[in-house]
Amino acid sequence: MNLLEDFLSVRNHSLKLCSHLITEDFSLQASEEVSPPKWHLAHTTWFFEQFILVPNEPSYVVKHPQFNFLFNSYYNRLGARTARNQRGLMSRPSVDEVRIYRAYVDEAMQNLIRKNIPAINELVILGMNHEQQHQELLVTDLKYSLWFNPLNPSVMDINEYSPEPKSTWVSVDAGVYEIGYTDNGFCYDNELNPHKVYINDFAISTALLTNQEYLEFMNAGGYENPTYWHDEGWGWSKELQVKAPLYWEFQDGAWYYYTLNGLKPIDLDAPVAHVNFYEASAYASWRGMRLPTEFEWEVAQNQVEWGKRWEWTNSAYLPYPGFKVAPGAIGEYNGKFMINQMVLRGASVATSEGHSRPTYRNFFHPKYRWQFMGIRLAKSL
């Protein structure tokens, strides 16, 4: 691995994702949960600056001291920060200034990487993976914000919906299995400490749930029957009057969905996307099935096709045995979110190349659905 080349490749990919945006797109923020593209470009740069350059390069001079306030995300130990719901209000700095900031930090980072210091190299790899996370967020956040534009703008084609193969069932025998990351490459701390779990006999679908299958749930009154829903999910659906996955629109007697490549007719054979845990669980209940646990998913992942959707599991996001929060601000990366979140496994069409693995533990609150979240069914045997 050439760390310098990999670093530059990751950094350039973030800019490439923005290559078809106009200036006004860079500041869009349609809700508190999403962030503008400009903020993502600056925040990932701030991460390299504050976690690597400032503590490890004595000659480095911070270019814009106020950027620490503007582009800190949730690291309380690094000081005060802009309120999350106000990131889209920052017309200054300009997009050009953010690009200059990125170039400034990149030059300093390249000089530091050339020194080939093992401890710093590990931080660089963490920073690269952090940026890849934000590349996916940049894509999904942008989609959410552009969805409110009645012009249905087209800014990129990431093949959001492609047909799923015909589904079959794979059975997994009961037994004790090892869970967690065991290789020598990069992983996050929430994947570490391999441990044994006992799993009962179960079966898992080899394919993701399709739009056709989910439409059957909708047409059968799935959103009107509380029998299938968790109470919290039923309350959510009634409060927001949800009747379909996010981005679905009923026009002239047919269903369409908004994509980053414009408004498209529903592809019935493609995997459903943008459903939250409440919806995924309700659908599974309607079918007389369930969602897999994250441990079942990991055990069975080599027998199924995955990577188009982040797949909801029926597992709460909790620490593995022996998990310890890392010292300093880096320790705020994962541990403090281990409450009120559900685990998703796999990857999605928006996931950057090289940023997925079978042990990856993504996590979101059950109500969120702006990511490319999908459904894989399981059943006990």
C-alpha positions as CSV (number, residue, x, y, z in Angstrom):
1,M,0.0,0.0,0.0
2,N,1.3,3.5,-0.9
3,L,-0.2,5.6,1.8
4,L,0.4,8.9,0.0
5,E,-1.3,7.8,-3.2
6,D,-4.2,6.4,-1.2
7,F,-4.5,9.6,0.8
8,L,-4.6,11.7,-2.4
9,S,-7.1,9.3,-4.0
10,V,-9.5,9.6,-1.1
11,R,-9.2,13.4,-1.0
12,N,-9.7,13.8,-4.7
13,H,-12.8,11.6,-4.7
14,S,-14.6,14.0,-2.4
15,L,-14.1,16.8,-4.9
16,K,-15.1,14.5,-7.8
17,L,-18.4,13.8,-6.1
18,C,-19.1,17.6,-6.3
19,S,-18.0,18.0,-9.9
20,H,-21.5,18.5,-11.2
21,L,-22.8,20.8,-8.5
22,I,-23.4,24.5,-8.9
23,T,-22.3,26.9,-6.3
24,E,-25.7,27.2,-4.7
25,D,-25.8,23.4,-4.2
26,F,-22.9,23.5,-1.8
27,S,-24.8,25.1,1.0
28,L,-28.0,23.1,0.9
29,Q,-29.3,21.7,4.2
30,A,-32.9,20.6,4.2
31,S,-32.9,19.3,7.8
32,E,-30.8,19.1,10.9
33,E,-29.9,15.5,10.1
34,V,-28.1,16.3,6.9
35,S,-25.2,18.6,6.2
36,P,-24.2,20.7,3.2
37,P,-21.6,19.5,0.7
38,K,-19.4,22.5,1.6
39,W,-19.5,21.5,5.3
40,H,-18.5,17.9,4.5
41,L,-15.5,19.1,2.4
42,A,-14.3,21.4,5.2
43,H,-15.1,19.1,8.1
44,T,-13.0,16.2,6.7
45,T,-10.2,18.6,6.1
46,W,-10.5,19.9,9.7
47,F,-10.3,16.3,10.9
48,F,-6.8,15.9,9.4
49,E,-5.8,19.3,10.6
50,Q,-6.9,19.0,14.3
51,F,-6.2,15.3,14.9
52,I,-3.0,14.9,13.0
53,L,-1.2,18.1,12.0
54,V,-1.8,20.3,15.1
55,P,-0.6,17.7,17.6
56,N,2.2,16.1,15.5
57,E,3.7,18.8,13.2
58,P,5.3,21.6,15.3
59,S,5.9,23.7,12.2
60,Y,2.2,23.6,11.0
61,V,0.3,26.9,11.2
62,V,-3.5,26.7,11.4
63,K,-4.7,28.7,8.4
64,H,-8.1,29.7,9.8
65,P,-8.5,29.4,13.6
66,Q,-12.2,30.1,13.4
67,F,-12.7,26.9,11.3
68,N,-12.4,24.9,14.5
69,F,-15.7,26.3,15.6
70,L,-17.3,26.1,12.1
71,F,-16.4,22.6,11.2
72,N,-16.1,20.6,14.4
73,S,-18.9,18.0,14.3
74,Y,-19.5,16.4,17.7
75,Y,-16.1,16.4,19.4
76,N,-16.8,18.1,22.7
77,R,-13.2,17.9,23.9
78,L,-12.2,20.1,21.0
79,G,-14.3,23.1,22.0
80,A,-17.5,24.8,21.0
81,R,-19.0,24.4,17.5
82,T,-21.7,25.6,15.2
83,A,-25.1,24.2,15.9
84,R,-25.8,21.3,13.6
85,N,-29.0,22.8,12.3
86,Q,-27.1,26.0,11.3
87,R,-24.5,24.5,9.0
88,G,-26.4,25.5,5.9
89,L,-26.5,29.2,7.1
90,M,-22.8,29.6,6.6
91,S,-22.5,31.5,3.3
92,R,-19.0,32.3,4.4
93,P,-16.4,30.8,3.9
94,S,-17.1,30.5,0.2
95,V,-16.7,27.2,-1.7
96,D,-13.5,28.5,-3.2
97,E,-12.1,29.3,0.2
98,V,-12.9,25.8,1.3
99,R,-11.1,24.4,-1.7
100,I,-8.1,26.5,-0.8
101,Y,-8.3,25.3,2.8
102,R,-8.3,21.7,1.5
103,A,-5.2,22.3,-0.7
104,Y,-3.4,24.0,2.2
105,V,-4.0,21.1,4.6
106,D,-3.3,18.5,1.9
107,E,0.1,20.0,1.2
108,A,1.0,19.8,4.9
109,M,-0.4,16.3,5.2
110,Q,1.7,15.1,2.2
111,N,4.9,16.4,3.8
112,L,4.0,14.6,7.1
113,I,3.1,11.3,5.3
114,R,6.5,11.3,3.6
115,K,8.1,11.1,7.0
116,N,6.6,7.6,7.3
117,I,6.0,7.7,11.1
118,P,4.0,4.5,12.0
119,A,1.8,6.1,14.7
120,I,0.9,9.0,12.4
121,N,0.3,6.6,9.5
122,E,-2.4,4.9,11.6
123,L,-4.1,8.2,12.2
124,V,-3.9,9.0,8.5
125,I,-5.7,5.8,7.7
126,L,-8.3,6.6,10.3
127,G,-8.7,10.0,8.7
128,M,-9.1,8.5,5.2
129,N,-11.8,6.1,6.4
130,H,-13.5,9.0,8.2
131,E,-13.6,10.9,4.9
132,Q,-15.0,7.9,3.1
133,Q,-17.8,7.9,5.6
134,H,-18.5,11.5,4.8
135,Q,-18.3,10.8,1.1
136,E,-21.4,8.6,1.5
137,L,-23.0,11.2,3.8
138,L,-22.3,13.9,1.2
139,V,-24.1,11.9,-1.4
140,T,-27.1,10.9,0.7
141,D,-27.4,14.4,2.4
142,L,-27.3,16.0,-1.0
143,K,-30.1,13.7,-2.3
144,Y,-32.3,14.7,0.6
145,S,-31.8,18.4,0.2
146,L,-32.3,18.3,-3.6
147,W,-35.5,16.3,-3.2
148,F,-37.2,19.5,-2.1
149,N,-36.5,21.1,-5.5
150,P,-39.5,20.8,-7.8
151,L,-37.2,20.7,-10.8
152,N,-36.0,17.2,-9.7
153,P,-32.3,18.1,-10.5
154,S,-29.9,15.5,-11.9
155,V,-26.4,15.8,-10.4
156,M,-24.9,12.2,-10.6
157,D,-25.8,8.7,-11.5
158,I,-24.7,6.1,-9.0
159,N,-27.0,3.3,-10.3
160,E,-29.2,3.6,-7.3
161,Y,-31.7,1.0,-8.4
162,S,-30.6,-2.1,-10.3
163,P,-32.6,-5.4,-10.4
164,E,-32.1,-8.0,-7.7
165,P,-31.5,-11.6,-8.5
166,K,-34.2,-14.1,-7.7
167,S,-34.3,-14.8,-3.9
168,T,-33.8,-18.1,-2.3
169,W,-33.2,-19.2,1.3
170,V,-30.0,-20.3,2.9
171,S,-30.1,-22.3,6.1
172,V,-27.5,-21.9,8.8
173,D,-27.0,-24.5,11.5
174,A,-27.1,-23.7,15.2
175,G,-23.7,-23.4,16.8
176,V,-21.1,-21.2,18.3
177,Y,-19.6,-18.7,15.9
178,E,-16.8,-16.1,16.2
179,I,-17.9,-12.5,15.6
180,G,-15.7,-9.5,15.0
181,Y,-12.7,-8.3,13.0
182,T,-9.7,-10.6,12.9
183,D,-7.7,-9.4,9.9
184,N,-4.6,-7.1,10.0
185,G,-6.1,-4.2,8.0
186,F,-8.1,-1.2,9.2
187,C,-11.3,-1.5,11.2
188,Y,-13.2,0.7,13.6
189,D,-12.9,0.0,17.4
190,N,-16.5,-1.1,17.5
191,E,-15.6,-4.1,15.4
192,L,-12.8,-5.3,17.6
193,N,-12.5,-7.9,20.3
194,P,-13.6,-11.1,18.4
195,H,-15.9,-13.1,20.6
196,K,-18.1,-16.2,20.5
197,V,-21.9,-16.1,20.1
198,Y,-24.4,-18.9,20.0
199,I,-26.9,-18.8,17.2
200,N,-30.0,-21.0,16.8
201,D,-31.0,-22.6,13.5
202,F,-32.2,-19.9,11.1
203,A,-32.6,-19.1,7.4
204,I,-31.8,-15.9,5.5
205,S,-32.9,-14.6,2.2
206,T,-30.1,-14.5,-0.5
207,A,-31.5,-11.3,-2.0
208,L,-32.8,-8.0,-0.7
209,L,-36.4,-7.1,-0.6
210,T,-37.6,-5.6,-3.8
211,N,-39.8,-2.6,-4.6
212,Q,-42.5,-4.9,-5.9
213,E,-42.6,-6.9,-2.6
214,Y,-42.7,-3.7,-0.5
215,L,-45.5,-2.3,-2.8
216,E,-47.5,-5.4,-1.9
217,F,-47.2,-4.5,1.8
218,M,-48.4,-0.9,1.0
219,N,-51.3,-2.1,-1.1
220,A,-52.3,-4.6,1.6
221,G,-52.7,-1.7,4.1
222,G,-49.5,-2.2,5.9
223,Y,-49.2,1.4,6.9
224,E,-52.8,1.3,8.3
225,N,-52.6,-1.8,10.5
226,P,-50.9,-1.3,13.9
227,T,-50.6,-5.1,14.3
228,Y,-47.3,-5.2,12.5
229,W,-45.6,-2.1,14.1
230,H,-43.6,-1.3,17.2
231,D,-45.6,1.2,19.2
232,E,-42.9,3.9,18.7
233,G,-42.9,3.2,14.9
234,W,-46.7,3.3,14.7
235,G,-46.6,6.7,16.4
236,W,-43.9,7.9,14.0
237,S,-45.9,6.8,10.9
238,K,-49.1,8.4,12.1
239,E,-47.5,11.7,13.3
240,L,-45.8,12.1,9.9
241,Q,-48.5,10.5,7.8
242,V,-46.0,8.2,6.2
243,K,-47.5,6.0,3.4
244,A,-44.4,4.9,1.4
245,P,-40.6,4.8,1.5
246,L,-38.8,8.2,1.4
247,Y,-38.6,9.8,-2.1
248,W,-41.6,7.9,-3.4
249,E,-44.2,10.0,-5.1
250,F,-47.6,9.0,-6.6
251,Q,-48.3,10.8,-9.9
252,D,-50.8,10.2,-12.6
253,G,-51.7,6.8,-11.2
254,A,-48.2,5.5,-10.9
255,W,-45.3,5.5,-8.4
256,Y,-42.1,7.3,-9.0
257,Y,-39.1,8.0,-6.8
258,Y,-36.6,10.8,-6.8
259,T,-32.9,9.9,-7.5
260,L,-29.8,11.9,-7.8
261,N,-30.3,11.3,-11.6
262,G,-33.8,12.8,-11.5
263,L,-37.3,11.5,-11.0
264,K,-37.7,7.9,-12.3
265,P,-40.5,5.4,-12.5
266,I,-40.3,2.7,-9.8
267,D,-38.2,-0.2,-10.8
268,L,-40.2,-3.1,-9.3
269,D,-37.3,-5.5,-9.5
270,A,-34.8,-3.3,-7.7
271,P,-34.2,-3.5,-4.0
272,V,-36.3,-1.1,-1.9
273,A,-34.4,1.7,-0.3
274,H,-34.9,4.5,2.2
275,V,-37.0,2.6,4.7
276,N,-36.3,2.9,8.4
277,F,-36.1,0.3,11.1
278,Y,-39.8,0.7,11.9
279,E,-40.8,0.1,8.4
280,A,-38.4,-2.8,7.9
281,S,-39.6,-4.5,11.0
282,A,-43.3,-3.9,10.2
283,Y,-42.8,-5.5,6.7
284,A,-41.1,-8.5,8.2
285,S,-43.9,-8.9,10.7
286,W,-46.5,-8.7,8.0
287,R,-44.7,-11.5,6.1
288,G,-44.5,-13.6,9.3
289,M,-40.8,-13.3,9.3
290,R,-38.2,-11.1,11.0
291,L,-35.0,-9.2,10.5
292,P,-31.7,-11.0,11.1
293,T,-29.6,-10.1,14.1
294,E,-26.2,-8.6,13.3
295,F,-24.5,-11.8,14.4
296,E,-26.7,-13.9,12.0
297,W,-25.9,-11.5,9.2
298,E,-22.2,-11.7,9.8
299,V,-22.3,-15.5,9.9
300,A,-24.3,-15.8,6.7
301,Q,-22.9,-12.9,4.7
302,N,-20.6,-15.1,2.6
303,Q,-23.6,-17.0,1.3
304,V,-25.6,-13.9,0.1
305,E,-25.1,-10.9,-2.1
306,W,-24.7,-7.7,-0.3
307,G,-23.5,-4.1,-1.0
308,K,-26.4,-2.3,-2.6
309,R,-28.2,-1.3,0.7
310,W,-27.3,-0.9,4.3
311,E,-29.4,-3.7,5.8
312,W,-31.3,-3.2,9.0
313,T,-30.7,-5.8,11.7
314,N,-32.7,-6.6,14.8
315,S,-29.7,-5.7,17.0
316,A,-29.2,-2.7,19.2
317,Y,-25.9,-0.9,18.8
318,L,-24.0,-2.1,21.9
319,P,-20.3,-2.5,22.7
320,Y,-18.6,-5.9,22.1
321,P,-17.1,-7.6,25.2
322,G,-14.0,-5.8,26.3
323,F,-14.7,-2.6,24.3
324,K,-13.0,0.5,25.8
325,V,-13.4,4.1,24.7
326,A,-10.1,5.4,23.3
327,P,-8.4,8.3,25.2
328,G,-8.9,11.9,24.0
329,A,-11.3,13.3,21.4
330,I,-10.8,10.2,19.2
331,G,-12.7,8.3,21.9
332,E,-15.8,10.2,20.9
333,Y,-15.9,8.5,17.5
334,N,-18.1,5.5,18.3
335,G,-18.6,4.7,22.0
336,K,-20.8,7.6,23.0
337,F,-23.4,6.6,20.4
338,M,-24.0,3.2,21.8
339,I,-27.5,4.0,23.0
340,N,-30.9,4.2,21.1
341,Q,-29.3,3.1,17.8
342,M,-29.9,0.0,15.7
343,V,-27.1,-1.8,13.7
344,L,-27.0,-2.0,9.9
345,R,-24.7,-4.3,8.1
346,G,-23.3,-4.4,4.5
347,A,-22.8,-1.3,2.4
348,S,-24.7,0.7,-0.2
349,V,-24.5,2.1,-3.7
350,A,-23.2,5.3,-2.1
351,T,-20.4,3.6,-0.1
352,S,-16.9,4.5,-1.4
353,E,-14.8,1.8,-2.9
354,G,-12.7,0.0,-0.4
355,H,-14.9,1.1,2.6
356,S,-16.9,-2.1,3.3
357,R,-16.2,-5.4,5.0
358,P,-18.2,-8.1,6.6
359,T,-17.6,-6.9,10.2
360,Y,-18.5,-3.2,9.5
361,R,-21.1,-2.0,12.1
362,N,-23.1,1.0,10.8
363,F,-25.7,2.4,13.1
364,F,-28.6,4.9,13.1
365,H,-31.7,5.7,15.2
366,P,-34.7,3.6,14.1
367,K,-36.5,6.6,12.6
368,Y,-33.9,7.6,10.1
369,R,-34.2,6.6,6.4
370,W,-32.3,9.0,4.3
371,Q,-29.5,6.6,3.8
372,F,-29.7,3.8,1.3
373,M,-31.3,1.5,3.9
374,G,-32.9,-1.8,2.8
375,I,-34.4,-5.1,4.0
376,R,-33.2,-8.6,4.1
377,L,-35.5,-11.2,5.7
378,A,-34.7,-14.0,8.1
379,K,-36.7,-16.7,9.8
380,S,-36.1,-19.1,12.6
381,L,-36.1,-22.8,11.9
